[in-house]
Amino acid sequence: MTDPLVEKIRTLGIIVRQKERLPLGNKDRGKFVETEKGRRAIFVPSFGVLEKEEVDYLVEVAQGQEDDRLKNKPISQQKGELEQVAQAMLDTPVGKRAKTGREIIEGNRR
């Protein structure tokens, strides 16, 4: 004969697997696209209202807008110069980067 406590514990081990209920329906959860190719991250929340195709369409539109934003925005002079300085610092061997930085700041090197 088994102990009633042991039987009760065995019956508690049943796992019920159900889809989590969404706030406004049971469709798509939304989509998060991480940054890539200079684009900003894109998050389209659905909360169960939008279908998967609608979420995908909104992501495509947002990616197109980001591409237009990147295409139309020229690189400023200051940003270009900072990129050149950073690249010069990275190209310099590890022990001589401070010296290179001082030379660039003083204007002895370009």
FIKOLZA-1660 file (N, C-alpha, C; in steps of 0.1 Angstrom, whole numbers, plus 5000, padded with zeros to 4 digits):
% residues 110
   i   px   py   pz ch aa at
   1 5008 4988 5000  A  M  N
   1 5000 5000 5000  A  M CA
   1 5009 5012 5000  A  M  C
   2 5005 5022 4992  A  T  N
   2 5013 5034 4991  A  T CA
   2 5007 5045 5000  A  T  C
   3 5015 5054 5003  A  D  N
   3 5011 5065 5012  A  D CA
   3 5002 5075 5003  A  D  C
   4 4992 5080 5009  A  P  N
   4 4983 5090 5001  A  P CA
   4 4991 5102 4997  A  P  C
   5 5000 5107 5005  A  L  N
   5 5008 5118 5002  A  L CA
   5 5016 5116 4989  A  L  C
   6 5022 5104 4988  A  V  N
   6 5030 5101 4976  A  V CA
   6 5021 5101 4964  A  V  C
   7 5009 5095 4965  A  E  N
   7 5000 5095 4953  A  E CA
   7 4996 5110 4949  A  E  C
   8 4994 5118 4959  A  K  N
   8 4990 5132 4956  A  K CA
   8 5001 5139 4949  A  K  C
   9 5014 5137 4953  A  I  N
   9 5025 5143 4947  A  I CA
   9 5027 5138 4932  A  I  C
  10 5024 5125 4930  A  R  N
  10 5025 5119 4916  A  R CA
  10 5015 5126 4907  A  R  C
  11 5003 5129 4912  A  T  N
  11 4992 5135 4904  A  T CA
  11 4995 5149 4901  A  T  C
  12 5003 5156 4909  A  L  N
  12 5007 5170 4907  A  L CA
  12 5017 5171 4896  A  L  C
  13 5024 5160 4892  A  G  N
  13 5034 5161 4882  A  G CA
  13 5029 5162 4868  A  G  C
  14 5016 5163 4865  A  I  N
  14 5010 5164 4852  A  I CA
  14 5013 5178 4847  A  I  C
  15 5018 5179 4835  A  I  N
  15 5021 5192 4829  A  I CA
  15 5010 5195 4819  A  I  C
  16 5004 5206 4820  A  V  N
  16 4993 5210 4810  A  V CA
  16 5000 5220 4801  A  V  C
  17 5000 5217 4788  A  R  N
  17 5006 5226 4778  A  R CA
  17 4995 5232 4770  A  R  C
  18 4994 5245 4771  A  Q  N
  18 4984 5252 4764  A  Q CA
  18 4991 5265 4759  A  Q  C
  19 4986 5270 4748  A  K  N
  19 4991 5283 4743  A  K CA
  19 4987 5294 4753  A  K  C
  20 4997 5303 4755  A  E  N
  20 4994 5314 4764  A  E CA
  20 4984 5323 4758  A  E  C
  21 4974 5327 4765  A  R  N
  21 4964 5336 4760  A  R CA
  21 4969 5350 4758  A  R  C
  22 4967 5355 4746  A  L  N
  22 4971 5369 4743  A  L CA
  22 4960 5379 4747  A  L  C
  23 4964 5391 4749  A  P  N
  23 4954 5401 4754  A  P CA
  23 4942 5403 4744  A  P  C
  24 4944 5403 4731  A  L  N
  24 4933 5407 4722  A  L CA
  24 4930 5396 4712  A  L  C
  25 4934 5384 4713  A  G  N
  25 4932 5374 4703  A  G CA
  25 4942 5363 4704  A  G  C
  26 4943 5355 4694  A  N  N
  26 4952 5344 4694  A  N CA
  26 4959 5343 4681  A  N  C
  27 4964 5354 4676  A  K  N
  27 4971 5354 4662  A  K CA
  27 4986 5355 4664  A  K  C
  28 4993 5364 4658  A  D  N
  28 5007 5365 4659  A  D CA
  28 5011 5374 4671  A  D  C
  29 5023 5371 4676  A  R  N
  29 5028 5379 4688  A  R CA
  29 5035 5392 4684  A  R  C
  30 5039 5393 4672  A  G  N
  30 5047 5405 4669  A  G CA
  30 5061 5401 4664  A  G  C
  31 5069 5410 4661  A  K  N
  31 5082 5407 4656  A  K CA
  31 5093 5417 4660  A  K  C
  32 5105 5412 4663  A  F  N
  32 5116 5421 4666  A  F CA
  32 5127 5418 4657  A  F  C
  33 5132 5428 4650  A  V  N
  33 5143 5426 4640  A  V CA
  33 5155 5434 4646  A  V  C
  34 5166 5427 4648  A  E  N
  34 5178 5434 4654  A  E CA
  34 5184 5443 4644  A  E  C
  35 5193 5451 4648  A  T  N
  35 5200 5460 4640  A  T CA
  35 5209 5453 4630  A  T  C
  36 5209 5457 4617  A  E  N
  36 5217 5451 4607  A  E CA
  36 5220 5462 4596  A  E  C
  37 5231 5462 4590  A  K  N
  37 5235 5471 4579  A  K CA
  37 5232 5486 4583  A  K  C
  38 5234 5489 4595  A  G  N
  38 5233 5503 4599  A  G CA
  38 5218 5507 4602  A  G  C
  39 5209 5498 4600  A  R  N
  39 5195 5501 4604  A  R CA
  39 5193 5501 4619  A  R  C
  40 5183 5508 4623  A  R  N
  40 5179 5507 4637  A  R CA
  40 5171 5494 4640  A  R  C
  41 5170 5490 4652  A  A  N
  41 5162 5478 4655  A  A CA
  41 5147 5482 4653  A  A  C
  42 5140 5472 4648  A  I  N
  42 5126 5474 4645  A  I CA
  42 5117 5464 4654  A  I  C
  43 5107 5470 4661  A  F  N
  43 5098 5462 4669  A  F CA
  43 5084 5465 4665  A  F  C
  44 5077 5454 4661  A  V  N
  44 5063 5456 4657  A  V CA
  44 5055 5447 4667  A  V  C
  45 5048 5454 4676  A  P  N
  45 5040 5446 4686  A  P CA
  45 5027 5443 4679  A  P  C
  46 5021 5431 4682  A  S  N
  46 5009 5427 4676  A  S CA
  46 4998 5425 4687  A  S  C
  47 5002 5420 4698  A  F  N
  47 4993 5417 4709  A  F CA
  47 4981 5408 4705  A  F  C
  48 4984 5400 4694  A  G  N
  48 4973 5391 4690  A  G CA
  48 4963 5397 4680  A  G  C
  49 4964 5410 4677  A  V  N
  49 4954 5416 4668  A  V CA
  49 4958 5414 4654  A  V  C
  50 4971 5415 4650  A  L  N
  50 4975 5414 4636  A  L CA
  50 4978 5399 4633  A  L  C
  51 4976 5396 4620  A  E  N
  51 4980 5383 4614  A  E CA
  51 4995 5384 4612  A  E  C
  52 5000 5372 4609  A  K  N
  52 5015 5371 4607  A  K CA
  52 5018 5378 4594  A  K  C
  53 5010 5377 4584  A  E  N
  53 5013 5384 4571  A  E CA
  53 5013 5399 4573  A  E  C
  54 5004 5404 4581  A  E  N
  54 5004 5419 4584  A  E CA
  54 5016 5423 4591  A  E  C
  55 5021 5416 4601  A  V  N
  55 5033 5419 4608  A  V CA
  55 5045 5419 4599  A  V  C
  56 5046 5409 4590  A  D  N
  56 5057 5408 4581  A  D CA
  56 5057 5420 4571  A  D  C
  57 5045 5424 4567  A  Y  N
  57 5044 5436 4558  A  Y CA
  57 5048 5448 4565  A  Y  C
  58 5044 5450 4578  A  L  N
  58 5049 5462 4585  A  L CA
  58 5064 5462 4587  A  L  C
  59 5070 5451 4590  A  V  N
  59 5084 5450 4591  A  V CA
  59 5091 5454 4578  A  V  C
  60 5086 5449 4567  A  E  N
  60 5092 5452 4554  A  E CA
  60 5091 5467 4551  A  E  C
  61 5079 5473 4554  A  V  N
  61 5078 5488 4552  A  V CA
  61 5088 5495 4561  A  V  C
  62 5089 5491 4574  A  A  N
  62 5098 5498 4583  A  A CA
  62 5113 5497 4578  A  A  C
  63 5116 5485 4573  A  Q  N
  63 5130 5483 4567  A  Q CA
  63 5132 5492 4555  A  Q  C
  64 5122 5494 4547  A  G  N
  64 5123 5503 4535  A  G CA
  64 5125 5517 4540  A  G  C
  65 5118 5521 4550  A  Q  N
  65 5119 5535 4555  A  Q CA
  65 5133 5537 4561  A  Q  C
  66 5138 5527 4568  A  E  N
  66 5152 5528 4574  A  E CA
  66 5162 5529 4562  A  E  C
  67 5160 5521 4552  A  D  N
  67 5169 5521 4540  A  D CA
  67 5169 5535 4534  A  D  C
  68 5157 5541 4533  A  D  N
  68 5156 5555 4527  A  D CA
  68 5163 5565 4536  A  D  C
  69 5162 5563 4549  A  R  N
  69 5168 5572 4559  A  R CA
  69 5183 5571 4558  A  R  C
  70 5188 5559 4556  A  L  N
  70 5203 5558 4555  A  L CA
  70 5208 5563 4542  A  L  C
  71 5200 5561 4531  A  K  N
  71 5204 5565 4518  A  K CA
  71 5205 5580 4517  A  K  C
  72 5195 5587 4523  A  N  N
  72 5194 5601 4521  A  N CA
  72 5203 5609 4531  A  N  C
  73 5208 5603 4541  A  K  N
  73 5216 5610 4551  A  K CA
  73 5231 5609 4548  A  K  C
  74 5237 5621 4544  A  P  N
  74 5252 5620 4541  A  P CA
  74 5259 5620 4554  A  P  C
  75 5272 5615 4553  A  I  N
  75 5280 5615 4565  A  I CA
  75 5286 5629 4567  A  I  C
  76 5285 5634 4580  A  S  N
  76 5290 5647 4583  A  S CA
  76 5305 5647 4582  A  S  C
  77 5311 5659 4581  A  Q  N
  77 5325 5660 4580  A  Q CA
  77 5331 5656 4593  A  Q  C
  78 5325 5660 4604  A  Q  N
  78 5331 5656 4618  A  Q CA
  78 5331 5641 4620  A  Q  C
  79 5320 5634 4616  A  K  N
  79 5319 5620 4617  A  K CA
  79 5330 5613 4608  A  K  C
  80 5331 5618 4596  A  G  N
  80 5342 5613 4587  A  G CA
  80 5356 5614 4593  A  G  C
  81 5359 5625 4599  A  E  N
  81 5372 5627 4605  A  E CA
  81 5374 5618 4617  A  E  C
  82 5363 5617 4625  A  L  N
  82 5364 5608 4637  A  L CA
  82 5366 5594 4633  A  L  C
  83 5360 5590 4622  A  E  N
  83 5362 5576 4617  A  E CA
  83 5376 5574 4612  A  E  C
  84 5382 5584 4606  A  Q  N
  84 5396 5583 4601  A  Q CA
  84 5405 5582 4613  A  Q  C
  85 5403 5590 4624  A  V  N
  85 5411 5590 4636  A  V CA
  85 5410 5576 4643  A  V  C
  86 5398 5571 4644  A  A  N
  86 5396 5558 4650  A  A CA
  86 5403 5547 4642  A  A  C
  87 5402 5548 4629  A  Q  N
  87 5408 5537 4621  A  Q CA
  87 5423 5538 4622  A  Q  C
  88 5429 5551 4623  A  A  N
  88 5443 5552 4624  A  A CA
  88 5448 5546 4638  A  A  C
  89 5440 5549 4648  A  M  N
  89 5443 5543 4661  A  M CA
  89 5443 5528 4661  A  M  C
  90 5433 5522 4654  A  L  N
  90 5432 5508 4654  A  L CA
  90 5443 5501 4645  A  L  C
  91 5448 5509 4635  A  D  N
  91 5458 5503 4626  A  D CA
  91 5472 5504 4633  A  D  C
  92 5473 5512 4643  A  T  N
  92 5486 5513 4650  A  T CA
  92 5488 5502 4660  A  T  C
  93 5500 5497 4661  A  P  N
  93 5503 5486 4671  A  P CA
  93 5499 5490 4685  A  P  C
  94 5496 5480 4693  A  V  N
  94 5490 5482 4706  A  V CA
  94 5498 5492 4715  A  V  C
  95 5511 5490 4715  A  G  N
  95 5519 5498 4724  A  G CA
  95 5521 5513 4720  A  G  C
  96 5518 5516 4707  A  K  N
  96 5521 5529 4702  A  K CA
  96 5508 5538 4699  A  K  C
  97 5496 5533 4704  A  R  N
  97 5484 5540 4701  A  R CA
  97 5483 5554 4707  A  R  C
  98 5488 5555 4720  A  A  N
  98 5487 5568 4727  A  A CA
  98 5496 5578 4719  A  A  C
  99 5508 5574 4715  A  K  N
  99 5516 5583 4707  A  K CA
  99 5509 5588 4694  A  K  C
 100 5503 5578 4687  A  T  N
 100 5496 5582 4675  A  T CA
 100 5484 5591 4678  A  T  C
 101 5477 5589 4689  A  G  N
 101 5466 5598 4693  A  G CA
 101 5471 5612 4696  A  G  C
 102 5483 5613 4703  A  R  N
 102 5488 5626 4706  A  R CA
 102 5492 5634 4693  A  R  C
 103 5498 5626 4684  A  E  N
 103 5503 5632 4671  A  E CA
 103 5490 5637 4663  A  E  C
 104 5480 5630 4663  A  I  N
 104 5468 5634 4656  A  I CA
 104 5462 5647 4662  A  I  C
 105 5461 5647 4676  A  I  N
 105 5455 5658 4683  A  I CA
 105 5464 5670 4681  A  I  C
 106 5477 5669 4681  A  E  N
 106 5486 5681 4679  A  E CA
 106 5486 5685 4665  A  E  C
 107 5482 5677 4656  A  G  N
 107 5481 5681 4642  A  G CA
 107 5494 5677 4634  A  G  C
 108 5503 5670 4640  A  N  N
 108 5515 5666 4633  A  N CA
 108 5512 5655 4623  A  N  C
 109 5501 5648 4624  A  R  N
 109 5499 5637 4615  A  R CA
 109 5484 5637 4610  A  R  C
 110 5482 5633 4598  A  R  N
 110 5468 5632 4593  A  R CA
 110 5466 5619 4587  A  R  C
% end
